[in-house]
Amino acid sequence: MLEREGESQGRKFAWVDKWVKMTGDRAKIDAKANNTYIVYETENGLVKEYPDGTIVNFDKKPNGDN
């Protein structure tokens, strides 16, 4: 028997989704504090997200001073 019958209907490792989101949020906070960017993958490939909200493809440079 399962220890938690109520959770048997959901994913076994549902906590990972929350952990991943918290890790991404923390990366954004650190990037803002250090004036750097974060890199992540979208449907169109890798992108850089700057603290000011600018998102550019990984292989391109943003317009302006960052």
C-alpha positions in Angstrom: 0.0 0.0 0.0 1.0 3.5 -0.6 1.8 5.7 2.5 -0.2 8.6 1.0 -3.3 7.4 -0.8 -4.4 10.9 -1.7 -1.1 11.6 -3.6 -1.3 8.4 -5.6 -3.3 10.1 -8.3 -0.7 12.8 -9.0 2.9 12.6 -10.1 5.3 10.7 -7.9 7.8 13.6 -7.9 5.5 16.6 -8.1 7.7 18.5 -5.7 10.3 18.8 -8.4 8.1 21.3 -10.4 8.0 23.6 -7.4 11.8 23.2 -6.8 12.6 24.1 -10.4 10.4 27.2 -10.3 12.0 28.3 -7.1 15.5 27.8 -8.5 14.6 29.9 -11.6 13.2 32.6 -9.4 16.4 32.6 -7.4 18.5 32.8 -10.5 16.6 35.9 -11.6 17.2 37.5 -8.2 20.9 36.7 -8.3 21.2 38.1 -11.9 19.5 41.3 -10.9 21.8 41.7 -7.8 24.9 41.1 -9.9 23.8 42.9 -13.1 24.2 39.7 -15.2 21.8 37.6 -17.2 20.3 34.2 -17.0 20.2 31.7 -19.9 17.4 29.2 -20.5 15.9 27.2 -23.3 12.6 28.1 -25.1 10.9 26.6 -28.1 13.1 28.8 -30.3 16.4 27.8 -28.7 18.6 29.3 -26.0 17.9 32.9 -24.8 19.5 35.4 -22.4 17.2 37.4 -20.1 18.7 40.5 -18.6 17.5 42.1 -15.3 15.7 44.9 -17.2 13.5 42.3 -18.8 15.2 42.3 -22.2 15.2 38.8 -23.8 17.5 38.1 -26.8 18.6 35.0 -28.6 21.8 33.5 -27.1 23.9 34.2 -30.2 22.8 37.9 -30.6 23.8 41.0 -28.6 21.1 43.2 -27.1 20.4 46.8 -28.3 21.7 49.3 -25.7 24.1 49.1 -22.8 23.9 45.9 -20.7 
